[in-house]
Amino acid sequence: MSLLERLNNDMKQAMRNKEKEKLSLIRMVKSSLQNEAIKLGKQELTEDEELTVLSREVKQRKDSLHEFEKANRDDLVEKIQSELTYLQIYMPKQLSEDELDVIVLETMTEVGASTKADMGKLMGAVMPKVKGKADGGLVNKVVQKHLS
């Protein structure tokens, strides 16, 4: 089942259950997916492109959450946290730090990275492999841990 089909099914369910917040979020995500398709001049997005849009939505909310926490806006913090919870349902299973260690070490061997100077090269090779499955900040931390 494609992401759009899942969103449509969940949207119908949210309407039946009168879940306004969830319904609003699903509509927003669908809109973002449709806007991306229009921008790329396509009828349908690939799974990878859908993941890019979803990741962008999650990142925007995490950034907002951070700002709202700094501003002590607990009302907005709660709203954003619930949106993030809903969005995580559509994201692929996130990699653990141990799983990320394995991928980083394999990639270090592939690209011949060993020093801090190779950071950009290594990050550039690791990120496509973990797209949507790991937060960029965590990847950065693991990569730095392995480069001497």
CNS distance restraints for C-alpha pairs under 8 A (distance, minus, plus):
assign (resid   1 and name CA) (resid   5 and name CA) 6.20 0.50 0.50
assign (resid   1 and name CA) (resid   6 and name CA) 6.65 0.50 0.50
assign (resid   2 and name CA) (resid   6 and name CA) 6.33 0.50 0.50
assign (resid   2 and name CA) (resid  47 and name CA) 7.93 0.50 0.50
assign (resid   3 and name CA) (resid   7 and name CA) 6.10 0.50 0.50
assign (resid   3 and name CA) (resid  47 and name CA) 7.94 0.50 0.50
assign (resid   3 and name CA) (resid  50 and name CA) 7.51 0.50 0.50
assign (resid   3 and name CA) (resid  90 and name CA) 7.49 0.50 0.50
assign (resid   4 and name CA) (resid   8 and name CA) 6.11 0.50 0.50
assign (resid   4 and name CA) (resid  30 and name CA) 7.14 0.50 0.50
assign (resid   5 and name CA) (resid   9 and name CA) 6.17 0.50 0.50
assign (resid   6 and name CA) (resid  10 and name CA) 6.04 0.50 0.50
assign (resid   7 and name CA) (resid  11 and name CA) 5.87 0.50 0.50
assign (resid   7 and name CA) (resid  26 and name CA) 6.35 0.50 0.50
assign (resid   7 and name CA) (resid  30 and name CA) 7.23 0.50 0.50
assign (resid   8 and name CA) (resid  12 and name CA) 6.31 0.50 0.50
assign (resid   9 and name CA) (resid  13 and name CA) 6.32 0.50 0.50
assign (resid  10 and name CA) (resid  14 and name CA) 5.99 0.50 0.50
assign (resid  10 and name CA) (resid  26 and name CA) 7.79 0.50 0.50
assign (resid  11 and name CA) (resid  15 and name CA) 6.18 0.50 0.50
assign (resid  11 and name CA) (resid  22 and name CA) 7.91 0.50 0.50
assign (resid  11 and name CA) (resid  23 and name CA) 5.73 0.50 0.50
assign (resid  11 and name CA) (resid  26 and name CA) 6.34 0.50 0.50
assign (resid  11 and name CA) (resid  27 and name CA) 7.61 0.50 0.50
assign (resid  12 and name CA) (resid  16 and name CA) 6.30 0.50 0.50
assign (resid  13 and name CA) (resid  17 and name CA) 6.14 0.50 0.50
assign (resid  14 and name CA) (resid  18 and name CA) 5.79 0.50 0.50
assign (resid  14 and name CA) (resid  19 and name CA) 5.02 0.50 0.50
assign (resid  14 and name CA) (resid  20 and name CA) 7.30 0.50 0.50
assign (resid  14 and name CA) (resid  22 and name CA) 6.48 0.50 0.50
assign (resid  14 and name CA) (resid  23 and name CA) 5.57 0.50 0.50
assign (resid  15 and name CA) (resid  19 and name CA) 6.41 0.50 0.50
assign (resid  15 and name CA) (resid  20 and name CA) 7.60 0.50 0.50
assign (resid  15 and name CA) (resid  23 and name CA) 6.71 0.50 0.50
assign (resid  19 and name CA) (resid  23 and name CA) 6.07 0.50 0.50
assign (resid  20 and name CA) (resid  24 and name CA) 6.04 0.50 0.50
assign (resid  21 and name CA) (resid  25 and name CA) 6.23 0.50 0.50
assign (resid  21 and name CA) (resid  83 and name CA) 7.87 0.50 0.50
assign (resid  22 and name CA) (resid  26 and name CA) 6.14 0.50 0.50
assign (resid  22 and name CA) (resid  83 and name CA) 7.47 0.50 0.50
assign (resid  22 and name CA) (resid  86 and name CA) 7.11 0.50 0.50
assign (resid  23 and name CA) (resid  27 and name CA) 6.19 0.50 0.50
assign (resid  24 and name CA) (resid  28 and name CA) 6.21 0.50 0.50
assign (resid  25 and name CA) (resid  29 and name CA) 6.21 0.50 0.50
assign (resid  25 and name CA) (resid  83 and name CA) 6.85 0.50 0.50
assign (resid  26 and name CA) (resid  30 and name CA) 6.11 0.50 0.50
assign (resid  27 and name CA) (resid  31 and name CA) 6.06 0.50 0.50
assign (resid  28 and name CA) (resid  32 and name CA) 6.23 0.50 0.50
assign (resid  29 and name CA) (resid  33 and name CA) 6.22 0.50 0.50
assign (resid  29 and name CA) (resid  54 and name CA) 7.47 0.50 0.50
assign (resid  29 and name CA) (resid  57 and name CA) 7.58 0.50 0.50
assign (resid  30 and name CA) (resid  34 and name CA) 6.17 0.50 0.50
assign (resid  31 and name CA) (resid  35 and name CA) 6.03 0.50 0.50
assign (resid  32 and name CA) (resid  36 and name CA) 6.14 0.50 0.50
assign (resid  32 and name CA) (resid  53 and name CA) 6.96 0.50 0.50
assign (resid  33 and name CA) (resid  37 and name CA) 6.29 0.50 0.50
assign (resid  33 and name CA) (resid  45 and name CA) 7.73 0.50 0.50
assign (resid  33 and name CA) (resid  50 and name CA) 6.68 0.50 0.50
assign (resid  33 and name CA) (resid  53 and name CA) 6.46 0.50 0.50
assign (resid  34 and name CA) (resid  38 and name CA) 6.23 0.50 0.50
assign (resid  35 and name CA) (resid  39 and name CA) 6.06 0.50 0.50
assign (resid  36 and name CA) (resid  40 and name CA) 6.14 0.50 0.50
assign (resid  36 and name CA) (resid  45 and name CA) 7.93 0.50 0.50
assign (resid  36 and name CA) (resid  53 and name CA) 7.51 0.50 0.50
assign (resid  37 and name CA) (resid  41 and name CA) 5.91 0.50 0.50
assign (resid  37 and name CA) (resid  42 and name CA) 5.06 0.50 0.50
assign (resid  37 and name CA) (resid  43 and name CA) 6.27 0.50 0.50
assign (resid  37 and name CA) (resid  44 and name CA) 6.25 0.50 0.50
assign (resid  37 and name CA) (resid  45 and name CA) 5.91 0.50 0.50
assign (resid  38 and name CA) (resid  42 and name CA) 6.09 0.50 0.50
assign (resid  38 and name CA) (resid  43 and name CA) 7.53 0.50 0.50
assign (resid  45 and name CA) (resid  49 and name CA) 5.70 0.50 0.50
assign (resid  45 and name CA) (resid  50 and name CA) 6.07 0.50 0.50
assign (resid  46 and name CA) (resid  50 and name CA) 6.23 0.50 0.50
assign (resid  47 and name CA) (resid  51 and name CA) 6.18 0.50 0.50
assign (resid  48 and name CA) (resid  52 and name CA) 6.30 0.50 0.50
assign (resid  49 and name CA) (resid  53 and name CA) 6.43 0.50 0.50
assign (resid  50 and name CA) (resid  54 and name CA) 6.23 0.50 0.50
assign (resid  51 and name CA) (resid  55 and name CA) 5.95 0.50 0.50
assign (resid  51 and name CA) (resid  91 and name CA) 7.37 0.50 0.50
assign (resid  51 and name CA) (resid 131 and name CA) 7.94 0.50 0.50
assign (resid  51 and name CA) (resid 132 and name CA) 6.27 0.50 0.50
assign (resid  52 and name CA) (resid  56 and name CA) 6.16 0.50 0.50
assign (resid  52 and name CA) (resid 131 and name CA) 7.89 0.50 0.50
assign (resid  52 and name CA) (resid 132 and name CA) 7.16 0.50 0.50
assign (resid  53 and name CA) (resid  57 and name CA) 6.31 0.50 0.50
assign (resid  54 and name CA) (resid  58 and name CA) 6.27 0.50 0.50
assign (resid  54 and name CA) (resid  87 and name CA) 7.67 0.50 0.50
assign (resid  54 and name CA) (resid  90 and name CA) 7.85 0.50 0.50
assign (resid  54 and name CA) (resid  91 and name CA) 7.13 0.50 0.50
assign (resid  55 and name CA) (resid  59 and name CA) 6.07 0.50 0.50
assign (resid  55 and name CA) (resid  91 and name CA) 7.75 0.50 0.50
assign (resid  55 and name CA) (resid 132 and name CA) 5.91 0.50 0.50
assign (resid  56 and name CA) (resid  60 and name CA) 6.10 0.50 0.50
assign (resid  57 and name CA) (resid  61 and name CA) 6.36 0.50 0.50
assign (resid  58 and name CA) (resid  62 and name CA) 6.19 0.50 0.50
assign (resid  58 and name CA) (resid  84 and name CA) 6.48 0.50 0.50
assign (resid  58 and name CA) (resid  87 and name CA) 6.83 0.50 0.50
assign (resid  58 and name CA) (resid  88 and name CA) 7.91 0.50 0.50
assign (resid  59 and name CA) (resid  63 and name CA) 6.13 0.50 0.50
assign (resid  60 and name CA) (resid  64 and name CA) 6.18 0.50 0.50
assign (resid  61 and name CA) (resid  65 and name CA) 5.93 0.50 0.50
assign (resid  61 and name CA) (resid  80 and name CA) 6.31 0.50 0.50
assign (resid  61 and name CA) (resid  83 and name CA) 7.82 0.50 0.50
assign (resid  61 and name CA) (resid  84 and name CA) 6.79 0.50 0.50
assign (resid  62 and name CA) (resid  66 and name CA) 6.23 0.50 0.50
assign (resid  62 and name CA) (resid  80 and name CA) 7.98 0.50 0.50
assign (resid  62 and name CA) (resid  84 and name CA) 7.74 0.50 0.50
assign (resid  63 and name CA) (resid  67 and name CA) 6.39 0.50 0.50
assign (resid  64 and name CA) (resid  68 and name CA) 6.04 0.50 0.50
assign (resid  64 and name CA) (resid  80 and name CA) 7.54 0.50 0.50
assign (resid  65 and name CA) (resid  69 and name CA) 6.06 0.50 0.50
assign (resid  65 and name CA) (resid  76 and name CA) 7.87 0.50 0.50
assign (resid  65 and name CA) (resid  77 and name CA) 5.71 0.50 0.50
assign (resid  65 and name CA) (resid  80 and name CA) 6.15 0.50 0.50
assign (resid  65 and name CA) (resid  81 and name CA) 7.30 0.50 0.50
assign (resid  66 and name CA) (resid  70 and name CA) 6.33 0.50 0.50
assign (resid  67 and name CA) (resid  71 and name CA) 6.29 0.50 0.50
assign (resid  68 and name CA) (resid  72 and name CA) 6.07 0.50 0.50
assign (resid  68 and name CA) (resid  73 and name CA) 5.19 0.50 0.50
assign (resid  68 and name CA) (resid  74 and name CA) 7.32 0.50 0.50
assign (resid  68 and name CA) (resid  76 and name CA) 6.55 0.50 0.50
assign (resid  68 and name CA) (resid  77 and name CA) 5.88 0.50 0.50
assign (resid  69 and name CA) (resid  73 and name CA) 6.14 0.50 0.50
assign (resid  69 and name CA) (resid  74 and name CA) 6.99 0.50 0.50
assign (resid  69 and name CA) (resid  77 and name CA) 6.40 0.50 0.50
assign (resid  73 and name CA) (resid  77 and name CA) 6.18 0.50 0.50
assign (resid  74 and name CA) (resid  78 and name CA) 6.17 0.50 0.50
assign (resid  75 and name CA) (resid  79 and name CA) 6.66 0.50 0.50
assign (resid  76 and name CA) (resid  80 and name CA) 6.17 0.50 0.50
assign (resid  77 and name CA) (resid  81 and name CA) 6.08 0.50 0.50
assign (resid  78 and name CA) (resid  82 and name CA) 6.31 0.50 0.50
assign (resid  79 and name CA) (resid  83 and name CA) 6.35 0.50 0.50
assign (resid  80 and name CA) (resid  84 and name CA) 6.14 0.50 0.50
assign (resid  81 and name CA) (resid  85 and name CA) 6.23 0.50 0.50
assign (resid  82 and name CA) (resid  86 and name CA) 6.36 0.50 0.50
assign (resid  83 and name CA) (resid  87 and name CA) 6.16 0.50 0.50
assign (resid  84 and name CA) (resid  88 and name CA) 6.08 0.50 0.50
assign (resid  85 and name CA) (resid  89 and name CA) 7.02 0.50 0.50
assign (resid  86 and name CA) (resid  90 and name CA) 7.74 0.50 0.50
assign (resid  87 and name CA) (resid  91 and name CA) 6.81 0.50 0.50
assign (resid  88 and name CA) (resid  92 and name CA) 7.96 0.50 0.50
assign (resid  91 and name CA) (resid 132 and name CA) 6.92 0.50 0.50
assign (resid  91 and name CA) (resid 133 and name CA) 7.67 0.50 0.50
assign (resid  92 and name CA) (resid 132 and name CA) 6.64 0.50 0.50
assign (resid  92 and name CA) (resid 133 and name CA) 5.90 0.50 0.50
assign (resid  93 and name CA) (resid 133 and name CA) 6.21 0.50 0.50
assign (resid  94 and name CA) (resid 132 and name CA) 7.67 0.50 0.50
assign (resid  94 and name CA) (resid 133 and name CA) 4.49 0.50 0.50
assign (resid  94 and name CA) (resid 134 and name CA) 5.56 0.50 0.50
assign (resid  95 and name CA) (resid  99 and name CA) 5.89 0.50 0.50
assign (resid  95 and name CA) (resid 100 and name CA) 6.29 0.50 0.50
assign (resid  95 and name CA) (resid 133 and name CA) 5.68 0.50 0.50
assign (resid  95 and name CA) (resid 134 and name CA) 5.69 0.50 0.50
assign (resid  96 and name CA) (resid 100 and name CA) 6.20 0.50 0.50
assign (resid  97 and name CA) (resid 101 and name CA) 6.10 0.50 0.50
assign (resid  97 and name CA) (resid 138 and name CA) 7.75 0.50 0.50
assign (resid  97 and name CA) (resid 142 and name CA) 7.53 0.50 0.50
assign (resid  98 and name CA) (resid 102 and name CA) 6.60 0.50 0.50
assign (resid  99 and name CA) (resid 103 and name CA) 6.58 0.50 0.50
assign (resid 100 and name CA) (resid 104 and name CA) 6.09 0.50 0.50
assign (resid 100 and name CA) (resid 139 and name CA) 7.22 0.50 0.50
assign (resid 100 and name CA) (resid 142 and name CA) 7.30 0.50 0.50
assign (resid 101 and name CA) (resid 105 and name CA) 6.09 0.50 0.50
assign (resid 101 and name CA) (resid 142 and name CA) 6.50 0.50 0.50
assign (resid 102 and name CA) (resid 106 and name CA) 6.18 0.50 0.50
assign (resid 103 and name CA) (resid 107 and name CA) 6.09 0.50 0.50
assign (resid 103 and name CA) (resid 126 and name CA) 7.37 0.50 0.50
assign (resid 104 and name CA) (resid 108 and name CA) 6.03 0.50 0.50
assign (resid 104 and name CA) (resid 126 and name CA) 6.48 0.50 0.50
assign (resid 104 and name CA) (resid 142 and name CA) 7.44 0.50 0.50
assign (resid 104 and name CA) (resid 143 and name CA) 6.44 0.50 0.50
assign (resid 104 and name CA) (resid 146 and name CA) 7.96 0.50 0.50
assign (resid 105 and name CA) (resid 109 and name CA) 6.52 0.50 0.50
assign (resid 105 and name CA) (resid 146 and name CA) 7.56 0.50 0.50
assign (resid 106 and name CA) (resid 110 and name CA) 6.37 0.50 0.50
assign (resid 107 and name CA) (resid 111 and name CA) 6.13 0.50 0.50
assign (resid 107 and name CA) (resid 122 and name CA) 7.07 0.50 0.50
assign (resid 107 and name CA) (resid 125 and name CA) 6.88 0.50 0.50
assign (resid 107 and name CA) (resid 126 and name CA) 6.50 0.50 0.50
assign (resid 108 and name CA) (resid 112 and name CA) 5.58 0.50 0.50
assign (resid 108 and name CA) (resid 113 and name CA) 4.89 0.50 0.50
assign (resid 108 and name CA) (resid 114 and name CA) 6.94 0.50 0.50
assign (resid 108 and name CA) (resid 122 and name CA) 6.49 0.50 0.50
assign (resid 109 and name CA) (resid 113 and name CA) 6.73 0.50 0.50
assign (resid 111 and name CA) (resid 121 and name CA) 7.63 0.50 0.50
assign (resid 111 and name CA) (resid 122 and name CA) 6.98 0.50 0.50
assign (resid 111 and name CA) (resid 125 and name CA) 7.72 0.50 0.50
assign (resid 113 and name CA) (resid 118 and name CA) 5.35 0.50 0.50
assign (resid 113 and name CA) (resid 119 and name CA) 7.68 0.50 0.50
assign (resid 113 and name CA) (resid 121 and name CA) 7.53 0.50 0.50
assign (resid 113 and name CA) (resid 122 and name CA) 6.41 0.50 0.50
assign (resid 113 and name CA) (resid 147 and name CA) 7.73 0.50 0.50
assign (resid 114 and name CA) (resid 118 and name CA) 6.58 0.50 0.50
assign (resid 114 and name CA) (resid 146 and name CA) 7.99 0.50 0.50
assign (resid 114 and name CA) (resid 147 and name CA) 5.53 0.50 0.50
assign (resid 114 and name CA) (resid 148 and name CA) 6.67 0.50 0.50
assign (resid 115 and name CA) (resid 119 and name CA) 7.31 0.50 0.50
assign (resid 115 and name CA) (resid 147 and name CA) 5.14 0.50 0.50
assign (resid 115 and name CA) (resid 148 and name CA) 5.24 0.50 0.50
assign (resid 116 and name CA) (resid 144 and name CA) 7.38 0.50 0.50
assign (resid 116 and name CA) (resid 147 and name CA) 5.52 0.50 0.50
assign (resid 116 and name CA) (resid 148 and name CA) 6.18 0.50 0.50
assign (resid 118 and name CA) (resid 122 and name CA) 6.07 0.50 0.50
assign (resid 119 and name CA) (resid 123 and name CA) 6.01 0.50 0.50
assign (resid 119 and name CA) (resid 143 and name CA) 7.34 0.50 0.50
assign (resid 119 and name CA) (resid 144 and name CA) 7.44 0.50 0.50
assign (resid 119 and name CA) (resid 147 and name CA) 7.53 0.50 0.50
assign (resid 120 and name CA) (resid 124 and name CA) 5.95 0.50 0.50
assign (resid 121 and name CA) (resid 125 and name CA) 6.37 0.50 0.50
assign (resid 122 and name CA) (resid 126 and name CA) 6.09 0.50 0.50
assign (resid 122 and name CA) (resid 143 and name CA) 7.55 0.50 0.50
assign (resid 123 and name CA) (resid 127 and name CA) 5.90 0.50 0.50
assign (resid 123 and name CA) (resid 139 and name CA) 7.82 0.50 0.50
assign (resid 123 and name CA) (resid 140 and name CA) 7.21 0.50 0.50
assign (resid 123 and name CA) (resid 143 and name CA) 7.23 0.50 0.50
assign (resid 124 and name CA) (resid 128 and name CA) 7.34 0.50 0.50
assign (resid 125 and name CA) (resid 129 and name CA) 7.31 0.50 0.50
assign (resid 126 and name CA) (resid 130 and name CA) 6.55 0.50 0.50
assign (resid 127 and name CA) (resid 131 and name CA) 5.78 0.50 0.50
assign (resid 127 and name CA) (resid 136 and name CA) 7.56 0.50 0.50
assign (resid 127 and name CA) (resid 139 and name CA) 7.69 0.50 0.50
assign (resid 130 and name CA) (resid 134 and name CA) 5.83 0.50 0.50
assign (resid 134 and name CA) (resid 138 and name CA) 6.99 0.50 0.50
assign (resid 134 and name CA) (resid 139 and name CA) 6.84 0.50 0.50
assign (resid 135 and name CA) (resid 139 and name CA) 6.39 0.50 0.50
assign (resid 136 and name CA) (resid 140 and name CA) 6.07 0.50 0.50
assign (resid 137 and name CA) (resid 141 and name CA) 6.26 0.50 0.50
assign (resid 138 and name CA) (resid 142 and name CA) 6.25 0.50 0.50
assign (resid 139 and name CA) (resid 143 and name CA) 6.06 0.50 0.50
assign (resid 140 and name CA) (resid 144 and name CA) 6.11 0.50 0.50
assign (resid 141 and name CA) (resid 145 and name CA) 6.20 0.50 0.50
assign (resid 142 and name CA) (resid 146 and name CA) 6.52 0.50 0.50
assign (resid 143 and name CA) (resid 147 and name CA) 6.36 0.50 0.50
assign (resid 144 and name CA) (resid 148 and name CA) 7.76 0.50 0.50
